[in-house]
Amino acid sequence: MIEKSTLEFLDDLRRNNYKEWFHENRARYDAARENVLENAARMVEGINRFDPSLGYPDVTKLIYRINRNLRFTADKRPYKTHFGVVMNADGDRHSPLSGYYMHVEPGGMSVVSCGLYITEEHAASLNKIRQAIDTDWEEFSAIVNEPEFRKHIGDLCREDKVLKRVPRGFSADSPAAEYLKLNHFYVWVHMADDLVTSPGYIPEALRLFKLMKPLNDFLNRIVRPIPVGL
C-alpha cells in the first residue's frame, strides 16, 4: 500500500512548490519515491499473473521524474505533485506501447489507467489506431461494451481535446465515429486516499488492470504487430 506519509509529502509539496522547500525535504521525497517503487514492483508481479507479456521491467526506469518540463508552459512551478509509473513490455516510459499506469496523488486523485496517450513522439500510431477501430469495430466494441468493463472501468476518457468531426478518410456514418474523433485512447479509474493507503490497494488495482487488459492487447497489436510466421 501507499504510506500516508507519501500522500502527506505530496500535499505539502503542492503548497510549497519551490526549490528551497524541496531540497530541505529531500529525504521525505526519497522515502515517498521508494514507497511508490515498492508498490509498482508488486503491481508488476501481480500483472504478470494475468498478462505475462509485461515481463519484469525495472520499475526505476518506469517512474516519471518529479521535475516538470517548464519549456513550453507559463506555469513555472518546478515540481509535479504526484508520482506516475507506466508499466509496459518495453520497460521504457517513452515506449509507444500501451501499458498499465499507476498515478499517486492526494485528494482522491490517485488513478489506475491503461491505454495510450498519443504524444508528438508517437503520432504515427494515431491513424493506425483509428483505422483498426473502424475496421475491427465489432472486436473493439465488444471490449469497451463488455458488461464488467463498462460497469467498473467506464468508457475511454474524453477529457482531452476531441475532434468535432470524424477525421478525413473515415465515414461520418461509421458506428465507430465517436471513437474516431478521439486523439488519445485510454481509460482510468480514480481511487480514494483511504483505499490507496490500505492493504486493499494493490488487489483492487490488479482487479481493474485485469479488466483493462483486452484494451491493452488490442492497442498493442496495432502499435507493434506480431510478425507473420511467429
N, C-alpha and C positions, 0 to 999 in steps of 0.2 A: 504494500500500500504506500501511498504518498504520505510522508510525515506532515503533521500540521505545521511544523517549523518551516517546511518548504513553501507552503502557501503563505505563511506569515512573512517570509523573506520577500516573496514576490509582491505582496501587498505593500510592504514597506518600501520596496523599490519603486512601485507605482507613485508613491507620494514623495519620493526623494530621488528622482531620476536625474542624477548628475554625477559626474565622475568622482568627485571628492567623497561623496557618501558611499559609492560603490566600492572604492578602494579601501575605505575604512571597514567595510563589511564583507571583504573578500572571502574570509573564512566561512561566513554564512552562505555565500554564493557557492563555494566549492562543495560544502556539505549538501546543499539543495541539489546541485547538479549530479552529485554522486547518487543521491537518493532516486532521482529520475532515471539515471542509467541502470540502477539495480532493478527498477521496475520494468524498464524496457527489455532488459535481458530475460526476465521472467516472461514477458509478453512473447518474445521470440520463441522461447521454449514451448509455450502453450500453443502458439500459432502453428508450429511445426507438427503438432498432433493432428491437425486437420488440413494443413497446407504445407507439405514438405518441400514444395518448390521454393519456399522462402529461404531455406537453409539457415545457417547460423552466422549472419553478418556481425561484424564488430560494431557494437552499438555506439562506441565512442566516435565512429565515423558517420553516424546517422543522426546525431543530435545537432540541431541548428545552433549557431553562435548566438550568444546573448546580445551582442552588439548589433545595433540597427544600421542599415545602409542609409546614410544621410545624403547621398549624392543627388538624388532626384526628388527630394521632399522638403517642404517648408517646415515640417515638424523636426526639430533638431534635438529632440530627446535622445540621448545616446544609447539607451538600452531597451530591449524588449521586456515586457512584464509577464512573460510566460516562457515555458520550456516546450519545445517541439521536437519530436523524434519521428522520422519516417523510416519504416521498415520495409525494404524491398529486396528482391533476389539479387540485385547487383551490389548490395551493400554500399550504396552511394546515394547520398541525399540529392545529388544532381542528376540521377538516372532518369531517363524518360519513362521508365516502367511505373505502372500503378503499384501502390503499396498500401500498407496499413500505417495509420498515423495516430500517435498519441500526443495530446496537447494538454498541458497542465497550467491552469490559470485560476486564481481565486475568484470568488464571487459567482460560482456556478457556471463559469466559462470554460471549464475543462471539457475536452471533446475526445471522442474516438471517431476516426474517419477513415475512408477508403476511397481511392479513385485517383483522378488526375486533375491537377490544377495546371492548365496549359500556360507556360511561360514563353517568352520570345525564343528562348533557347530550344524549346521543343515544339514550336509552332507547326512543324511539318506533320505532327501527329493529328492536328485538329481536323483536317479534311478527311483523313483516313478513318477517323472515328465516326464522323458524321456519315460517311459512305457506308460503313459497316452497320451502323444503327438503322439506316434507311433500308439497306439490302437485307439484313438479317433481323428485321423488325420483330418477327414472331419470337425469336430467341431472346432478344433484348427485352421485349415487352414481358415475356414470361419471368425474367429476372426481377424487373422493377415492380411487377404486379403480383409477385408471389406473396400469398397472404401474410406469412410471418415477417417477410422483408417489409412489406407495406405497413404492418402494424407496429413493428419495433424500430425500423430504420426510417421509413417515410419515403420520400422521393428524392431525386437528385436536387442538389442545392441550386437555388436561383437568386442568391444574394448578390452575386457578381453581375456585371453587365450582361444582358441578354438581348439578342438581336430582335428588332421589331418585326422583321420579315424573315421567312425562310431564305437561307443564303443562295446565291446564284448557283445553278446547276442542280437544284433539288425542286421537286414539285411542292407547291403550296398545299396540295391535297394529300400529301403523304401522311399516313397515320402516325408517322414519327415526327411530324412537323414541329411540335413544341420542344422536342429534344434536339432537333437540328439547329434550333436557334441558340442553343447554349454555347458558351465559349469555354466552359470547364465542365468536367464530368466527375462529380464526387458526391458522396453522402457524408453526413456527420450526425452524431448524437451527443447532446450536452449531458454532462454528469455533475451532480450536485457535490459540493465540497464534502459533505458528511459521508458520501459514498466513496469519493476518491481517497479519503483518509481512513477508510475502513478495510478490513480483510476481504470484503466482498468486491473491491475494486477490480482486481485482475480477473477473477472469474466472470464478472459481468462484462468487462471489456472484451474478453475472449469470446463470450457468447455472442456479442454484437459483431465482432470481427468475423466469426464463422458465418453469420447471416450475410455479411458483405462479400464473402469470398467469390460467389458467382460473378458479381460485377467486376471484381479484381481480375478474374480469369478472362472474362470477355474482353476487357480493355487491353490486357497484356498480350492476348492473341493477336490483336490488331497492331499494337506498337512493335511487337517483336514476334513475327510469325515463326512457327516451327518449320525448319527446312524440310522439304519433301524428302521422304525416304527415312526420316528419323522417327 
